Amino acid sequence: MDNLSGSFPERVPPIIDLALQAGKNMRVRRVACELLTRCSLRSISFARAFVHNGGVVHLLSCLDGDEGLVAQVFGALGRLAPAGEHGAFVFDEPIAILMLESMKRHQSVLSVARNALVCILEISRHHTFVKALISQHIVKVLVTIAEVHEPEAEIAMLTAAIMERLAKDSMGTLQLAEEDAPARLVTFCQRHGTHPACVQTCLGVVALMAVDDNPESRSDENLLKAGMGPVIMQLMEKNADQAAVMRTACVALGGLGEGAESHAQQLAEEGCFPALLRALSDHKGDARVVRAAADALVSILAYTPKRVTDLVHNGVVKILAELLSMHKEKLETSKVFLDVMACMLSEDCLANTPASFLSQAFIYGGIVPIVLAVTQLHKEDLKLVKAGIVAFGRLIEASDTNDLDLVVEQGATAVLAQAVALHGAEGKITRPALTSVVRILGASKASVAEVVKSGMALMCVKVLKHHSEDQRVLRTAATVVQMLISLTSLGGDDTGEILVADLLKTGIVKSLVHAFHQRCQDPRNAKIVCELLESLALSGDGGAKAIVDHKGLELIMEAVAPHAAVFKVKRPAMGTLEAIAGVNDEYDATVTGLIQGSPALTKGQQKKSNFAGKLLSGAAHGAEGLLHAGEALVRVGSKAATHDPEEEQEDEAVKTVKSAKSVKSTASDG
């Protein structure tokens, strides 16, 4: 044998000739097949010589023989297929036809079925052969063989393995769906559910079919109709200690659930959430399993928000906190857990739970410090920081005032500031981070000093300078600055004066003009421009001077012109102009000329001037002016930065300002 295969590939032709001369002598043909195959497997040079001298053609010619010979030919071809690159140009569509026809003729013979499936599985590593098999409707042949040999676990596993190769092709997935493969897969899983290798292979097919995007196949729908949902959950219970099976089952569930709301609802009713939670708990140390389970949770919960209460009652927050802490150094795994948190805090989930139920579950479940630690640990990674800021932002939006104080104590502002500092050019991070700051400032009195200390105001000036594309980001950054100026003026110390001085040094007015010039047609932009300029003008002569020197007056005119009838734009604009006019006679003349030359400002000017006059009577640049500015300007939550002005409502920050004003009034009376 060694002489034949090792050094004498030239002996291949005579052996092939001998085999062909055997004619109908099946015994000789079988011996020749075995001899040629063994030699080919021992020596790559012999295998190549075998191919180039028509050896494969000889083997294929034997497929018309009896069942014993056919079984041996399939076995020989299966062993020969991995012998080298020659397989790619040998096994084509005509060969696929010969193989499938022979399989049909001997489909009831176990040895033929087994060897044929092994052969096709080996050859189907070549994509061209997969295409050829699909064109000859292989799935129908596979389903028939699987039905005939249903009790055989090996046949089921080999059939499923070939189906898995087919499912990687969109046309293969379509054929699987059309030829009742879902029902056959269900049968495989039910009969061989304690055979881990078979189960995992079947679930692999399900996972590939479930995520197929060919609308004609409707694979996920067909799988669910066949009863695959409950079967997967039964398999997860039977194979709870098999990590590979659990991971593939979670992937399959996630794929089936993300296709449509009805699919997710069906899986939820069939008990997918308890099964996924068990996977998370039982395999908490396996990153691949918990990542797949968490992905599936997000896919299905997105369509079934009413189920979030049950998840909380079943301990999902505790599980997430433990897993996030355990896997915090694993980037992708941490990100998936943050996605689960964000999904649970989505608008749909919040709408289906009592007020503060979800936010308190997370805050008092100990997950906030872990989220902050993970976000800081991976602070350079754009995707993870985005996931953390989105999840954290939704938590902040859903929390009440008392709970937000605790969140601030746990270090929220530092993480938000860090995200803006490192990723300020990324709108998908900057906007939710700044929106969270707006919400915190409006609801948590304890947060003002922390936000000022973090340097957030100066970061916002940089955002105004450099973030020119996303106007929502610009509005939110301007809102943060405006709120900080107004709120620090209530502190009774020099924090507000120092803040304004720093803002003026960094060019706040120039940055505002750069950000909003020719963008004030949008009333939301016009409103925040006028409010921020008013707060600066009321802060003292330095603010007024900066507005005059750096084209702030021109920006006010630009903001008011298209919105003459919008009180929430015109009022702060007039307040700004009146404050500037009160600084000195030169400014007064400049402002008077602007008002007289502006139809937008002179329309109804008497009424608005009286209002502004009352505003500026007494100490125009003192605490009264800033208190009024605070009452007029401070807004809370993302609505202040992203919603239309008419949608904004009075909030906790406004009440804070009013309370401070009341205290001042009482003190004056005393």
C-alpha positions as CSV (number, residue, x, y, z in Angstrom):
1,M,0.0,0.0,0.0
2,D,2.8,2.4,0.9
3,N,4.5,1.7,-2.4
4,L,1.3,2.4,-4.3
5,S,0.4,5.6,-2.5
6,G,3.7,7.1,-1.5
7,S,6.0,7.1,-4.5
8,F,4.1,5.7,-7.4
9,P,1.2,7.9,-8.3
10,E,1.8,6.8,-11.9
11,R,0.3,3.5,-11.0
12,V,-3.1,5.2,-10.7
13,P,-4.2,4.8,-14.3
14,P,-3.7,1.0,-14.4
15,I,-5.6,0.5,-11.2
16,I,-8.5,2.6,-12.6
17,D,-8.4,0.6,-15.8
18,L,-8.5,-2.6,-13.8
19,A,-11.6,-1.3,-11.9
20,L,-13.3,-0.3,-15.1
21,Q,-12.6,-3.7,-16.7
22,A,-14.4,-5.3,-13.7
23,G,-17.7,-4.3,-15.4
24,K,-20.5,-5.7,-13.3
25,N,-18.3,-7.6,-11.0
26,M,-19.3,-5.7,-7.9
27,R,-16.8,-7.4,-5.7
28,V,-13.8,-6.2,-7.9
29,R,-15.2,-2.7,-8.2
30,R,-15.6,-2.5,-4.5
31,V,-12.0,-3.6,-3.9
32,A,-10.8,-1.1,-6.5
33,C,-12.8,1.7,-4.8
34,E,-11.4,0.9,-1.4
35,L,-7.8,0.6,-2.8
36,L,-7.9,3.9,-4.6
37,T,-9.5,5.8,-1.7
38,R,-7.0,4.5,0.9
39,C,-4.1,5.4,-1.4
40,S,-5.5,8.8,-1.9
41,L,-5.9,9.4,1.8
42,R,-2.3,8.3,2.5
43,S,-0.7,10.6,-0.2
44,I,-1.8,14.0,-1.5
45,S,0.2,13.3,-4.7
46,F,-1.7,10.1,-5.2
47,A,-5.0,11.9,-4.5
48,R,-4.2,14.5,-7.2
49,A,-3.2,11.8,-9.6
50,F,-6.4,9.9,-8.8
51,V,-8.5,13.0,-9.6
52,H,-6.6,14.0,-12.8
53,N,-6.8,10.5,-14.1
54,G,-10.5,10.2,-13.8
55,G,-10.7,8.4,-10.5
56,V,-13.7,10.4,-9.2
57,V,-15.5,9.7,-12.5
58,H,-14.9,6.0,-12.0
59,L,-16.3,6.2,-8.4
60,L,-19.4,8.0,-9.7
61,S,-19.9,5.4,-12.4
62,C,-20.3,2.9,-9.6
63,L,-23.3,4.7,-8.2
64,D,-25.5,2.6,-10.4
65,G,-24.4,-0.6,-8.6
66,D,-26.1,-2.5,-5.7
67,E,-26.6,-1.0,-2.3
68,G,-23.3,-2.4,-0.9
69,L,-21.3,-0.8,-3.7
70,V,-23.2,2.5,-3.6
71,A,-22.6,2.7,0.2
72,Q,-18.9,2.1,-0.4
73,V,-18.7,4.7,-3.2
74,F,-20.3,7.3,-1.0
75,G,-17.9,6.4,1.8
76,A,-15.0,6.7,-0.6
77,L,-16.1,10.0,-1.9
78,G,-16.6,11.3,1.6
79,R,-13.2,10.3,2.7
80,L,-11.6,11.7,-0.5
81,A,-13.4,15.1,-0.4
82,P,-11.1,16.7,2.2
83,A,-7.9,15.4,0.5
84,G,-7.1,18.7,-1.2
85,E,-8.2,21.7,-3.2
86,H,-9.1,19.5,-6.1
87,G,-12.6,19.1,-4.6
88,A,-13.6,22.6,-5.6
89,F,-13.5,21.8,-9.3
90,V,-14.5,18.2,-9.2
91,F,-17.9,18.3,-7.4
92,D,-20.3,20.3,-9.6
93,E,-24.0,20.2,-10.5
94,P,-23.9,17.0,-12.7
95,I,-22.2,15.2,-9.8
96,A,-24.9,16.5,-7.4
97,I,-27.6,15.0,-9.7
98,L,-25.9,11.6,-9.8
99,M,-25.5,11.6,-6.0
100,L,-29.1,12.6,-5.2
101,E,-30.6,10.1,-7.7
102,S,-28.6,7.3,-6.1
103,M,-29.7,8.4,-2.7
104,K,-33.3,8.3,-3.7
105,R,-32.9,4.8,-5.1
106,H,-31.4,3.5,-1.9
107,Q,-33.0,5.8,0.7
108,S,-34.2,3.0,2.9
109,V,-30.7,1.5,3.3
110,L,-29.1,2.8,6.5
111,S,-25.5,2.3,5.3
112,V,-26.2,4.2,2.1
113,A,-28.0,7.0,3.8
114,R,-25.3,7.4,6.4
115,N,-22.4,7.4,4.0
116,A,-24.2,9.6,1.5
117,L,-25.0,12.2,4.2
118,V,-21.3,12.2,5.4
119,C,-20.2,12.5,1.8
120,I,-22.5,15.5,1.0
121,L,-21.6,17.1,4.3
122,E,-17.9,17.0,3.5
123,I,-18.3,18.2,-0.1
124,S,-20.7,21.0,0.9
125,R,-17.8,22.8,2.4
126,H,-17.5,24.2,-1.1
127,H,-20.1,26.9,-1.7
128,T,-20.4,26.0,-5.4
129,F,-21.5,22.5,-4.5
130,V,-24.1,23.9,-2.0
131,K,-25.6,25.9,-4.9
132,A,-25.7,22.8,-7.0
133,L,-27.4,20.8,-4.3
134,I,-30.0,23.6,-3.8
135,S,-30.7,23.7,-7.5
136,Q,-31.5,20.0,-7.4
137,H,-33.9,20.4,-4.4
138,I,-31.8,18.5,-1.9
139,V,-34.0,19.4,1.0
140,K,-36.8,17.2,-0.2
141,V,-34.3,14.2,-0.4
142,L,-33.0,15.0,3.1
143,V,-36.5,15.3,4.6
144,T,-37.5,11.9,3.1
145,I,-34.3,10.1,4.4
146,A,-34.8,11.7,7.8
147,E,-38.4,10.4,7.9
148,V,-37.4,6.9,6.9
149,H,-34.6,6.7,9.5
150,E,-36.3,8.8,12.2
151,P,-35.1,6.7,15.2
152,E,-31.4,7.1,14.2
153,A,-29.8,10.0,16.0
154,E,-26.8,10.0,13.7
155,I,-29.0,10.4,10.6
156,A,-30.8,13.3,12.3
157,M,-27.6,15.0,13.2
158,L,-26.0,14.6,9.8
159,T,-29.2,15.8,8.1
160,A,-29.3,18.8,10.4
161,A,-25.7,19.5,9.7
162,I,-26.3,19.7,6.0
163,M,-29.3,21.8,6.6
164,E,-27.1,24.2,8.6
165,R,-24.8,24.5,5.5
166,L,-27.8,25.2,3.3
167,A,-29.3,27.8,5.7
168,K,-26.2,30.0,5.2
169,D,-27.5,30.6,1.7
170,S,-30.8,32.6,1.2
171,M,-32.1,30.3,-1.4
172,G,-31.3,27.4,0.8
173,T,-33.3,28.9,3.6
174,L,-36.2,29.4,1.3
175,Q,-36.1,25.8,0.2
176,L,-35.9,24.6,3.9
177,A,-39.0,26.6,4.7
178,E,-40.9,25.4,1.6
179,E,-40.0,21.7,2.0
180,D,-41.2,21.4,5.6
181,A,-37.8,21.3,7.2
182,P,-39.2,23.2,10.3
183,A,-41.5,20.2,11.2
184,R,-38.6,17.8,10.7
185,L,-36.3,19.8,12.9
186,V,-39.0,19.8,15.6
187,T,-39.2,16.0,15.3
188,F,-35.4,15.7,15.6
189,C,-35.4,17.8,18.8
190,Q,-38.3,15.9,20.4
191,R,-36.9,12.4,19.6
192,H,-33.2,13.2,20.3
193,G,-33.5,15.9,22.9
194,T,-31.0,14.3,25.2
195,H,-28.4,14.0,22.5
196,P,-26.4,17.3,22.9
197,A,-24.6,17.2,19.6
198,C,-27.8,16.5,17.7
199,V,-29.7,19.2,19.6
200,Q,-27.0,21.8,19.1
201,T,-26.9,21.1,15.4
202,C,-30.6,21.4,15.0
203,L,-30.7,24.6,17.0
204,G,-28.0,26.0,14.8
205,V,-30.2,25.5,11.8
206,V,-33.1,27.2,13.6
207,A,-30.9,30.1,14.5
208,L,-29.8,30.6,10.9
209,M,-33.3,30.3,9.5
210,A,-34.7,32.7,12.2
211,V,-32.4,35.5,11.2
212,D,-32.8,35.1,7.5
213,D,-33.9,38.4,5.9
214,N,-35.5,36.8,2.8
215,P,-39.2,37.9,3.1
216,E,-40.3,35.0,0.9
217,S,-39.1,32.3,3.2
218,R,-41.0,33.4,6.3
219,S,-38.7,31.0,8.2
220,D,-39.4,32.3,11.6
221,E,-43.1,32.1,11.1
222,N,-42.9,28.6,9.8
223,L,-40.7,27.5,12.7
224,L,-43.1,28.9,15.3
225,K,-46.1,27.3,13.6
226,A,-44.3,24.0,13.7
227,G,-44.0,24.4,17.5
228,M,-40.3,25.2,17.8
229,G,-40.8,27.7,20.6
230,P,-41.8,25.3,23.4
231,V,-39.4,22.7,22.0
232,I,-36.5,25.0,22.4
233,M,-37.5,25.7,26.0
234,Q,-37.8,22.0,26.7
235,L,-34.3,21.5,25.3
236,M,-32.9,24.2,27.5
237,E,-34.4,22.4,30.5
238,K,-33.1,19.0,29.4
239,N,-29.6,20.3,28.5
240,A,-29.3,22.9,31.2
241,D,-25.7,21.9,31.9
242,Q,-24.6,22.1,28.3
243,A,-23.2,25.6,27.7
244,A,-23.0,25.2,23.9
245,V,-26.6,24.0,23.6
246,M,-27.8,26.8,25.9
247,R,-26.0,29.5,23.9
248,T,-27.4,28.2,20.6
249,A,-30.9,28.0,22.1
250,C,-30.7,31.6,23.2
251,V,-29.5,32.7,19.8
252,A,-32.4,30.8,18.2
253,L,-35.0,32.3,20.6
254,G,-33.6,35.8,19.9
255,G,-33.8,35.3,16.2
256,L,-37.3,34.0,16.3
257,G,-38.5,36.8,18.6
258,E,-37.1,39.8,16.8
259,G,-38.9,39.3,13.5
260,A,-42.4,40.6,14.5
261,E,-44.4,41.5,17.5
262,S,-46.7,38.5,17.2
263,H,-43.6,36.2,17.3
264,A,-42.3,37.8,20.4
265,Q,-45.7,37.7,22.1
266,Q,-46.0,34.0,21.3
267,L,-42.6,33.2,22.7
268,A,-43.3,35.2,25.8
269,E,-46.6,33.3,26.3
270,E,-44.7,30.1,25.9
271,G,-42.3,30.9,28.7
272,C,-39.1,32.3,27.0
273,F,-38.3,34.8,29.7
274,P,-37.9,32.3,32.6
275,A,-35.9,30.1,30.3
276,L,-33.5,33.0,29.4
277,L,-33.2,34.1,33.1
278,R,-32.2,30.5,34.0
279,A,-29.6,30.6,31.3
280,L,-28.2,33.8,32.7
281,S,-28.1,32.4,36.2
282,D,-26.9,28.9,35.5
283,H,-24.1,30.0,33.2
284,K,-23.1,33.3,34.7
285,G,-19.4,32.6,34.2
286,D,-19.7,31.8,30.5
287,A,-19.6,35.1,28.6
288,R,-20.8,33.5,25.4
289,V,-24.0,32.1,27.0
290,V,-24.9,35.1,29.0
291,R,-24.3,37.4,26.0
292,A,-26.6,35.3,23.8
293,A,-29.3,35.2,26.6
294,A,-29.1,39.0,27.1
295,D,-29.3,39.6,23.4
296,A,-32.4,37.4,23.2
297,L,-34.0,39.3,26.2
298,V,-33.6,42.6,24.3
299,S,-34.9,41.2,21.0
300,I,-38.1,39.8,22.6
301,L,-38.7,42.5,25.3
302,A,-38.6,45.2,22.7
303,Y,-41.9,43.8,21.4
304,T,-43.4,42.7,24.8
305,P,-42.9,45.7,27.1
306,K,-45.7,44.6,29.4
307,R,-43.5,41.7,30.5
308,V,-40.9,43.9,32.1
309,T,-42.7,43.9,35.5
310,D,-42.5,40.1,35.6
311,L,-38.8,40.3,34.8
312,V,-38.2,42.6,37.7
313,H,-40.2,40.5,40.1
314,N,-38.2,37.5,38.9
315,G,-34.9,39.1,39.9
316,V,-33.5,40.3,36.5
317,V,-32.0,43.5,38.0
318,K,-30.1,41.5,40.6
319,I,-28.9,39.1,37.9
320,L,-27.8,41.9,35.6
321,A,-25.9,43.7,38.5
322,E,-24.1,40.5,39.3
323,L,-23.2,39.7,35.7
324,L,-22.2,43.2,34.9
325,S,-19.8,43.2,37.9
326,M,-18.5,39.8,37.0
327,H,-17.9,40.5,33.3
328,K,-17.1,44.3,33.5
329,E,-13.7,43.9,31.9
330,K,-15.2,42.1,28.9
331,L,-16.2,44.9,26.5
332,E,-18.9,43.2,24.3
333,T,-20.5,41.4,27.2
334,S,-20.8,44.5,29.3
335,K,-22.3,46.4,26.4
336,V,-25.0,43.8,26.0
337,F,-26.0,44.1,29.6
338,L,-26.2,47.9,29.2
339,D,-28.5,47.3,26.2
340,V,-30.8,45.2,28.4
341,M,-31.0,48.0,31.0
342,A,-31.7,50.6,28.3
343,C,-34.4,48.3,26.8
344,M,-36.1,47.9,30.2
345,L,-36.1,51.6,30.6
346,S,-37.6,52.4,27.2
347,E,-40.7,54.5,26.9
348,D,-42.8,51.5,26.1
349,C,-41.6,49.6,29.2
350,L,-42.0,52.7,31.4
351,A,-45.5,53.2,30.1
352,N,-46.5,49.7,31.3
353,T,-45.2,50.0,34.9
354,P,-46.1,52.2,37.9
355,A,-44.3,55.5,38.2
356,S,-40.7,55.1,39.4
357,F,-41.0,51.3,39.6
358,L,-38.3,50.6,37.1
359,S,-35.9,53.4,38.1
360,Q,-36.1,52.5,41.8
361,A,-35.6,48.8,40.9
362,F,-32.3,49.7,39.3
363,I,-31.2,52.4,41.7
364,Y,-31.9,50.5,44.9
365,G,-30.8,47.2,43.2
366,G,-27.2,48.4,43.3
367,I,-26.6,48.5,39.6
368,V,-25.9,52.3,39.2
369,P,-22.4,52.2,40.7
370,I,-21.5,49.2,38.5
371,V,-22.8,50.9,35.4
372,L,-20.7,54.0,36.2
373,A,-17.6,51.8,36.9
374,V,-18.0,49.9,33.6
375,T,-18.5,53.1,31.7
376,Q,-15.3,54.6,33.3
377,L,-13.4,51.4,32.7
378,H,-14.1,51.4,29.0
379,K,-14.2,55.2,28.6
380,E,-12.3,55.2,25.4
381,D,-14.6,52.7,23.6
382,L,-17.3,54.7,21.6
383,K,-19.9,51.9,21.4
384,L,-19.8,51.0,25.1
385,V,-19.8,54.6,26.3
386,K,-22.8,55.2,24.1
387,A,-24.6,52.2,25.5
388,G,-23.8,53.3,29.0
389,I,-24.9,56.9,28.5
390,V,-28.2,55.8,26.8
391,A,-29.0,53.4,29.6
392,F,-28.0,55.8,32.3
393,G,-29.9,58.7,30.6
394,R,-33.1,56.7,30.5
395,L,-32.7,55.9,34.2
396,I,-32.2,59.5,35.0
397,E,-35.3,60.5,32.9
398,A,-37.4,58.0,34.7
399,S,-36.3,58.8,38.2
400,D,-37.9,61.2,40.7
401,T,-36.1,64.0,42.5
402,N,-35.2,62.1,45.7
403,D,-33.8,59.2,43.7
404,L,-31.8,61.5,41.5
405,D,-30.0,62.9,44.6
406,L,-28.8,59.4,45.3
407,V,-27.7,58.9,41.6
408,V,-25.7,62.2,41.8
409,E,-24.1,61.1,45.1
410,Q,-23.0,57.9,43.4
411,G,-21.0,59.9,40.8
412,A,-23.3,60.4,37.9
413,T,-22.1,63.9,36.9
414,A,-18.5,62.8,36.7
415,V,-19.3,60.0,34.3
416,L,-21.4,62.3,32.1
417,A,-18.7,65.0,32.1
418,Q,-16.1,62.4,31.2
419,A,-18.2,61.1,28.3
420,V,-18.6,64.7,26.9
421,A,-14.9,65.4,27.4
422,L,-13.7,62.3,25.6
423,H,-16.4,62.0,22.9
424,G,-17.7,65.6,22.5
425,A,-17.7,65.3,18.8
426,E,-20.0,62.3,18.8
427,G,-23.6,63.5,18.9
428,K,-25.0,60.1,19.8
429,I,-23.1,60.4,23.1
430,T,-23.1,64.1,23.7
431,R,-26.8,64.7,23.3
432,P,-28.0,62.0,25.7
433,A,-25.3,62.9,28.1
434,L,-26.2,66.6,28.1
435,T,-29.9,65.9,28.2
436,S,-29.2,63.9,31.4
437,V,-27.4,66.9,32.8
438,V,-30.3,69.1,32.1
439,R,-32.6,66.6,33.8
440,I,-30.3,66.4,36.9
441,L,-29.9,70.1,37.2
442,G,-33.7,70.6,37.1
443,A,-34.5,68.0,39.6
444,S,-31.6,67.7,42.0
445,K,-30.5,70.7,44.1
446,A,-27.4,68.8,45.2
447,S,-26.3,68.4,41.6
448,V,-25.6,72.1,40.7
449,A,-22.2,72.2,42.6
450,E,-21.2,68.9,41.2
451,V,-22.0,69.9,37.6
452,V,-20.1,73.1,38.0
453,K,-17.2,71.3,39.5
454,S,-17.1,68.9,36.6
455,G,-16.4,71.7,34.2
456,M,-19.5,70.9,32.2
457,A,-20.2,74.5,31.3
458,L,-16.9,75.0,29.6
459,M,-17.3,71.7,27.8
460,C,-20.6,72.9,26.5
461,V,-18.8,76.0,25.0
462,K,-16.5,73.6,23.2
463,V,-19.5,71.7,21.9
464,L,-21.0,75.0,20.6
465,K,-17.8,75.8,18.8
466,H,-17.2,72.4,17.2
467,H,-20.5,70.5,17.0
468,S,-22.0,72.3,14.0
469,E,-24.0,69.4,12.4
470,D,-26.5,68.3,15.1
471,Q,-28.7,71.2,16.1
472,R,-30.3,69.2,18.9
473,V,-26.8,68.8,20.5
474,L,-26.3,72.6,20.2
475,R,-29.6,73.4,21.8
476,T,-28.9,71.0,24.7
477,A,-25.4,72.4,25.3
478,A,-26.8,76.0,25.3
479,T,-29.6,74.8,27.7
480,V,-27.0,73.4,30.2
481,V,-25.0,76.7,30.2
482,Q,-28.2,78.7,30.6
483,M,-29.4,76.6,33.5
484,L,-26.0,76.7,35.3
485,I,-25.9,80.5,35.0
486,S,-29.4,80.9,36.4
487,L,-29.1,78.3,39.2
488,T,-25.6,79.4,40.4
489,S,-27.0,82.9,40.9
490,L,-29.2,81.5,43.6
491,G,-26.4,80.1,45.7
492,G,-25.6,83.2,47.8
493,D,-21.9,83.0,47.0
494,D,-19.6,83.9,44.2
495,T,-20.0,80.7,42.3
496,G,-22.2,82.3,39.7
497,E,-19.9,85.2,39.1
498,I,-16.9,83.0,38.7
499,L,-18.8,80.7,36.3
500,V,-19.9,83.7,34.1
501,A,-16.4,85.1,34.1
502,D,-15.0,81.7,33.0
503,L,-17.6,81.5,30.3
504,L,-16.8,84.9,29.0
505,K,-13.1,84.1,28.9
506,T,-13.8,81.0,26.8
507,G,-15.8,83.0,24.3
508,I,-19.4,81.9,25.1
509,V,-21.0,84.6,23.0
510,K,-18.7,84.0,20.0
511,S,-19.5,80.3,20.3
512,L,-23.2,80.9,20.5
513,V,-23.1,83.1,17.4
514,H,-21.0,80.5,15.6
515,A,-23.5,77.7,16.5
516,F,-26.8,79.4,15.7
517,H,-26.1,82.0,13.0
518,Q,-28.6,81.4,10.2
519,R,-30.3,78.7,12.2
520,C,-32.8,80.7,14.1
521,Q,-35.7,80.0,11.7
522,D,-36.3,77.0,14.1
523,P,-38.2,78.6,17.0
524,R,-36.4,76.2,19.4
525,N,-33.1,77.5,18.4
526,A,-34.3,81.1,18.6
527,K,-35.7,80.6,22.1
528,I,-32.6,79.1,23.7
529,V,-30.4,81.8,22.0
530,C,-32.5,84.6,23.5
531,E,-32.7,82.9,26.9
532,L,-29.0,82.3,27.2
533,L,-28.1,85.8,26.0
534,E,-30.6,87.3,28.5
535,S,-29.0,85.3,31.4
536,L,-25.6,86.6,30.3
537,A,-26.9,90.2,30.0
538,L,-28.4,90.1,33.5
539,S,-25.3,88.6,35.1
540,G,-23.5,92.0,34.9
541,D,-21.8,94.5,32.7
542,G,-19.3,92.0,31.5
543,G,-22.0,89.8,29.9
544,A,-23.6,92.8,28.3
545,K,-20.3,94.0,26.9
546,A,-19.5,90.6,25.4
547,I,-22.9,90.5,23.7
548,V,-22.3,93.9,22.1
549,D,-18.7,93.3,21.2
550,H,-19.2,89.8,19.6
551,K,-22.3,90.2,17.5
552,G,-24.7,89.0,20.1
553,L,-27.1,91.8,19.3
554,E,-27.2,90.8,15.6
555,L,-28.0,87.2,16.7
556,I,-30.9,88.5,18.8
557,M,-32.3,90.3,15.8
558,E,-31.9,87.2,13.7
559,A,-33.7,85.2,16.3
560,V,-36.6,87.5,16.7
561,A,-37.2,88.4,13.1
562,P,-39.1,85.2,12.0
563,H,-40.8,84.8,15.4
564,A,-42.4,88.2,16.2
565,A,-45.6,86.6,17.5
566,V,-43.8,84.0,19.6
567,F,-43.8,85.3,23.2
568,K,-41.3,82.8,24.4
569,V,-38.7,84.1,21.9
570,K,-39.6,87.8,22.0
571,R,-39.7,88.2,25.8
572,P,-36.1,87.0,26.5
573,A,-35.0,89.0,23.5
574,M,-36.5,92.2,24.9
575,G,-35.1,91.3,28.3
576,T,-31.7,91.1,26.9
577,L,-31.9,94.4,25.1
578,E,-33.3,96.2,28.1
579,A,-30.5,94.8,30.3
580,I,-27.9,96.0,27.8
581,A,-29.5,99.4,27.5
582,G,-29.3,99.9,31.2
583,V,-25.5,99.6,31.2
584,N,-24.7,103.0,29.8
585,D,-26.0,105.7,27.5
586,E,-24.0,104.4,24.5
587,Y,-25.6,101.0,24.8
588,D,-29.0,102.5,25.4
589,A,-28.7,104.4,22.1
590,T,-27.6,101.3,20.3
591,V,-30.5,99.3,21.6
592,T,-33.0,102.0,20.9
593,G,-31.9,102.2,17.3
594,L,-32.2,98.4,16.9
595,I,-35.7,98.3,18.4
596,Q,-36.9,101.2,16.3
597,G,-35.4,99.7,13.1
598,S,-37.0,96.2,13.8
599,P,-40.6,95.6,12.8
600,A,-40.5,92.4,14.8
601,L,-39.6,94.3,18.0
602,T,-41.8,97.4,17.4
603,K,-44.9,95.3,16.9
604,G,-46.6,95.4,20.2
605,Q,-43.6,97.1,21.6
606,Q,-45.4,99.2,24.2
607,K,-46.8,96.2,25.9
608,K,-43.5,94.4,25.9
609,S,-41.5,97.5,27.0
610,N,-43.7,97.9,30.0
611,F,-43.0,94.3,30.9
612,A,-39.3,94.8,30.4
613,G,-39.4,98.0,32.3
614,K,-40.8,96.3,35.3
615,L,-38.1,93.6,34.9
616,L,-35.4,96.2,35.0
617,S,-36.7,98.6,37.6
618,G,-34.4,98.8,40.6
619,A,-31.2,96.7,40.5
620,A,-31.4,95.6,36.8
621,H,-28.2,93.6,37.2
622,G,-28.7,92.3,40.7
623,A,-30.4,89.3,42.2
624,E,-33.9,90.4,41.2
625,G,-32.9,90.4,37.5
626,L,-31.3,86.9,37.7
627,L,-34.2,85.5,39.8
628,H,-36.6,86.7,37.0
629,A,-34.2,85.2,34.4
630,G,-34.1,82.0,36.3
631,E,-37.9,81.8,36.5
632,A,-38.1,82.5,32.8
633,L,-35.3,80.4,31.5
634,V,-34.7,77.3,33.6
635,R,-36.2,74.2,32.1
636,V,-36.0,70.6,33.1
637,G,-35.4,67.3,31.3
638,S,-34.8,66.5,27.7
639,K,-37.9,68.5,26.7
640,A,-36.0,71.7,27.3
641,A,-33.4,70.7,24.7
642,T,-35.3,68.6,22.2
643,H,-39.1,69.5,22.3
644,D,-41.0,72.4,20.9
645,P,-41.2,75.4,23.2
646,E,-44.9,75.1,23.5
647,E,-44.6,71.7,25.0
648,E,-42.4,72.7,27.9
649,Q,-44.1,72.8,31.3
650,E,-43.2,74.2,34.7
651,D,-41.0,71.9,36.7
652,E,-39.0,71.5,39.8
653,A,-36.3,73.9,38.8
654,V,-38.8,76.7,38.2
655,K,-40.3,76.0,41.6
656,T,-36.8,76.2,43.1
657,V,-36.4,79.7,41.6
658,K,-39.8,80.8,42.7
659,S,-39.0,79.5,46.2
660,A,-35.8,81.5,46.3
661,K,-37.6,84.6,45.0
662,S,-40.2,84.2,47.8
663,V,-37.5,84.0,50.4
664,K,-35.9,87.1,49.1
665,S,-39.2,89.0,49.1
666,T,-39.9,87.9,52.7
667,A,-36.4,89.1,53.7
668,S,-37.0,92.5,52.1
669,D,-40.3,92.9,53.9
670,G,-38.6,92.1,57.1
